Structures are given as C-alpha cells and as structure tokens.
Amino acid sequence: MQSPVSSPLPNRKQQSQAVLELNWRKSPCLRKAIWQKLDSSETTSATAEIIETAEPGSCLGGRFTKLSAKDSFLATALQGHAPPISTPRRSDSAISVRSLHSESNMSLRSTFSLHEEEEEPEPLVFAEQPSVKLCCQLCCSVFKDPVITTCGHTFCRRCALTSEKCPVDNAKLTVVVNNIAVAEQIGELFIHCKYGCQPAASSKAAAFEVDPHGCPFTIKLSARKDHESSCDYRPVRCPNNPSCPPLLKMNLEAHLKECEHIKCPHSKYGCTFIGNQDTYETHLEMCKFEGLKEFLQQTDDRFHEMQVAMAQKDQEIAFLRSMLGKLSEKIDQLEKNLELKFDVLDENQSKLSEDLMEFRRDASMLNDELSHINARLNMGILGSYDPQQIFKCKGTFVGHQGPVWCLCVYSIGDLLFSGSSDKTIKVWDTCTTYKCQKTLEGHDGIVLALCIQGNKLYSGSADCTIIVWDIQTLQKVNTIRAHDNPVCTLVSSHNMLFSGSLKAIKVWDIVGTELKLKKELTGLNHWVRALVASQNYLYSGSYQTIKIWDIRNLECVHVLQTSGGSVYSIAVTNHHIVCGTYENLIHVWDIESKEQVRTLTGHVGTVYALAVISTPDQTKVFSASYDRSLRVWSMDNMICTQTLLRHQGSVTALAVSRGRLFSGAVDSTVKVWTC
C-alpha cells in the first residue's frame, strides 16, 4: 500500500523540469558525468562518486558523497544549482538509517567472500524510528537477512558470518536458521522511496535524508522494488538521443512530443532523418524506405531465422565437441588405469623376486648352519649345544618410527636406550614393565651413537652434535657442536669421552655437564665407525685399519691391518681383538701378540655390530649383520654355535646386560634374547 505523505504542488513537474534543463545548459561536465553514470548503471552495480568523473574546478566539486549511479543521477538532476523549490517538507519524524550493506562491508575480512553478489548500498530512510529490537547488535543497523545463531540471539547473516563471537555472551557464532518472524516485521516497516532521498549533509558516508524535491511516497520495505521500478521520479533517458537532457519518468511523455531528435524507423537501413514529431509524420509520407517496409521486414525475419539456425548449429557443434572431449577423457582414464595395473603387476613381480631371493638366502644360511653342526659333531664338540646355552627371543620393543642404529644399557636402573632415524631416543624398562618410559627429543638428525658415563647419557647424531642427558631426570642438560660431520660413534673411559667422525677422533674431558675438548686424534684416513675402550687402551676402526691408542698419553701404540673392506665394528675380550668388516668377514687377533689368529665366515652381509658376554667358563661373541641375522660365536674354538633369525631387516646394533642380549634393526624394533 502506498500512502503519500504530502501532496505535490500542481506545477511540480514543470518546476523539476526547469531545474533539470537549467543545470543541463549550465554545466557540460555535468552532462558528461550523468550519462557516463547512466551507461555504467546498466552493466554494473559498483558504487562510484560523480565527483571522480568531473573536471577540476567544475560545478560538481564537493557537491556529492558516495551513492549508486542512479542515485547520483537523481541527486544531480534534482538538486543542481537552482534554489530549492518551495514544497511542503515531510514530517520531521522521518529518521535516516545507515545502509545495511555499507556498514557490514566495512567489517568484512579481506579473505572472506559470500555466495551472494555484493550489493550497492541503497538509501534507507524510515518513515518512523524502527524499534531497537529490530537492530543488529553487531552493525547497529536494522537487520538485513536476520538469522538465529547457536547462542540464541539474532544477527544479520553477514554480521554472523564475519564475526567470531557473540557480543552478548561471547559465544562462538554459528548460523542455525533464518529468523522469518523478524524478517516479516522488518518487511512491514514504512520507508521513503529511494527517489525521494538524498545524501545527508552529515559527514557520515552512506547516510541519507528525505529530499523535498523527490518522490513523496512511503512504501513498505518489502514492496520497495515494485514501487521504485514504476516510480514517476525514476530517472530515464530519452530513447531518441543520449544528448537530450536528463529526464524523470513523469516528464518523458511530454518530452517525446517536443524532442528534436526523433529518428526515422528506417534509420537502420540508412535513412538519415532526424526531427520533431511534426516533421516526423511528414517524413514518413515521403520516406523512400516506407514503400519497402514489408520487403525489409521480411528480409529481417529471414536474417533472424538464419541467425537462429546458425545458433542451433553452433550448439550442436558445441555438444559434439563436449562429447568428443568426454570420450577423450574416458580414453585417457582407461590408459591411466591400464598403466596402474601394469605398475601393480611389476611391483608384485619385484616383490615375488625379493621374497624368492630372501628364501634362497635363508636356505643358504640354514645349510651353513647344518654344515657347522656336522663339523662340530665330527669333531666331538657337543658341549656347545647344551640346551642351557641356546639363546631365544623373549620379547620385542616396538615404538620407533625408523631404523634403530644404536643401543646402550644403564645397568643400575635396568634401562635400555635406543637411538633411531626418527631423531629420538627411547628409554625402555627392561626389569618390570618392559615398556617405553620416555622418548627423548632434541636432535635434528639421525641418532647414530649412545654412551653412558656415570649418571649421564651422551648421544651423537647426524646433526654433528653431542647432547648430554641426565639419566635421573631424563632431561637434556647440554648440547655441544662436536664435529663438522656426523658423529658416528661414542665411547667413554677414564672420565673422558671419545667421539668418532670423518677422519677424526675428538677427546673430551667430562666436567659435570660440560665437555671440554682435550685433544683431537689425527692420522685417520676415513670414517671412524667403531670405537672401543678396554682397560688403558682405545681401539678405533677406520677403513681397513685398527689403531690402538694409549688412553693415558693419547698416543697411537699399534696398528692392525685388515682385509675384506672397511671396519664397521670392534669388540675386545680378555684374549682377543675382534672386528667386523664391510665384506661379511670377522677377523680375530691375539690381544697380546697382536697376531691374526682366525677369520670367521658365515654372514652374507656387512657385520654392523659386535658384543661380548664373558663367564668364568666361556666367552661368547655376538655378531649382527646386514643379512638380518645374529650369530653366536664360541671364542674357545672359534665356531658359530647358533644363528638367530627373527628380525625383518638388517641388524645394526647390539647391547648386553646381565646375560641378556639386545638387538636393534632396520625394522624399527629392539629384540631381547636370553638363554
């Protein structure tokens, strides 16, 4: 329902038209700006300022604030430079309220986008002050698309989506459902037609007030589009010529009767006539195209039919192209599936080949074991096969996310430390719970070496550092940048720590939690992968050389030459020096004479680690290899008495404690072996 607030004066149309024509004649730049805005308003809804298109110093400078193109036209056309027309003003109770969209747009985050298109702020002037209950507490404006959130309050949809917390109870905002009841109440509010509003004189952007020279009607908010689409105060342009002055819809009919730019209806065929209504009727009687009107119309119809037919053919071609594209995609997909199946077949074939090779390797090891048994039986050595001396796997520690490279035992607390490629050290209880007590993190590289001195744990890593850990608290207490290359091995003796790396062994004095560099042992030509301290001597393995150092003066006192590749592991018993090499061999020297007495064979992979268990009756050496096995060697007769096969990857580390053997492997597990 439309209800005029005040009646327009009888001569209102003539006064408005006079103002328009006066402004039109006085300001060329005004004409240019208005028509530019009218052109742009047909294709875009972006907000713009007329002043941006005006020339410097023109009559437009400083006259208008931000408004849409149509509103700009109306404000320019109706206000202009003429004095205000004496028309009764509307009620002072009319309240100007900021546009909902202009307020919410200011609070939008730059990375946020809504599904609906951005709308231009439209003049929103209420006939009466809206209730506070109909205003959003976030943007302080009347609800726009009200929604109920999880906290039970109502907000504008845009405000709810762009705000994180409710201003009332500080709860997180999540839209639940549209508030239809509030939306209907807002739709019943009366507002002034936007063609009866103008930018407010206040400094607030996007604020409007009632224009006394504009549309006098008030309408319901829900019906504004129906009214404004047919409003007599809506700006229009002359259909004959864009050079005509701006018009209001109510003045268009009168203008067309007086317009001097009426074109001949056959202008599209080449007729150049332009005139007023009187000359237009006279011209039609004389126009040479008038007699051909039917022929031209038929030609146009046929041309239109041809265009429609061409469009249909284009659609058919596009459809055929899309079908061809889909067929091509299906063919590509089939080719990819075929390639994947071939890859799976190749992978399965490779896996079967690997399994077959592993089976053959295990069979070879079993044959070797049987040969050793037969040899021992022929020699009459039966004591080595006493059931009490057979080692069996009693359990597995699982928890690392990568290969285990080193092990170390703290016998006082029955703790086992394991270092892994996952850059961590795990602490295992080997007495009561048999579970991981803690995971120590601090290294940025693979943990390659572990060593215990007193109540301190020292760890060496591929990150070239040594970290000192307090075993009582299991906390890191110091980090030392030890080498320029990975720290491969660590050993302690005589309150000193020895660290091995590329072509270097560094000697550190242990002072509390500090490590003071004492000396660097040189003369090494390769990676130092093995270090063992026994009594007053340090044994180091580098390439095919074992050097024996006197710990008291840190001088090299003997050199043992090996064969069969680089030295990877060393063990020292009461009577022998034992080393494992890259080429599967284990060399044995007499500790007193330094003469090589035996080379033990049996492994089919690099011997990564050696460990010793000595009893008053016998001495056993354990070897761990790339071939996934552990071997038990009796040092009394230099014979392999047992082969342990439980790991699924290369066995890389060994440790012994209280008659138990611990083995770490590339399969990320640590296994426990006992008699």
Salt bridges, closest charged atoms under 4 A:
GLU21 OE1 - ARG25 NH1 3.98
ASP39 OD1 - ARG237 NH1 2.85
GLU103 OE1 - ARG98 NH1 2.76
GLU118 OE2 - ARG158 NH1 3.65
GLU119 OE1 - HIS101 NE2 3.10
GLU122 OE2 - LYS194 NZ 3.84
GLU122 OE1 - ARG224 NH1 3.87
ASP145 OD2 - ARG157 NE 2.85
GLU164 OE2 - ARG109 NH1 3.57
GLU188 OE1 - LYS220 NZ 2.72
GLU228 OE2 - ARG224 NH2 3.04
GLU290 OE1 - HIS266 NE2 2.82
GLU290 OE2 - LYS293 NZ 3.12
ASP300 OD2 - LYS268 NZ 3.35
GLU358 OE2 - ARG628 NH1 2.69
ASP414 OD2 - ARG658 NH1 3.34
ASP414 OD1 - ARG660 NH2 3.72
ASP422 OD2 - HIS400 ND1 3.07
ASP463 OD2 - HIS443 ND1 3.12
ASP550 OD1 - ARG552 NE 3.12
GLU555 OE2 - LYS519 NZ 3.53
ASP627 OD2 - HIS603 ND1 3.15
ASP667 OD2 - HIS647 ND1 3.15
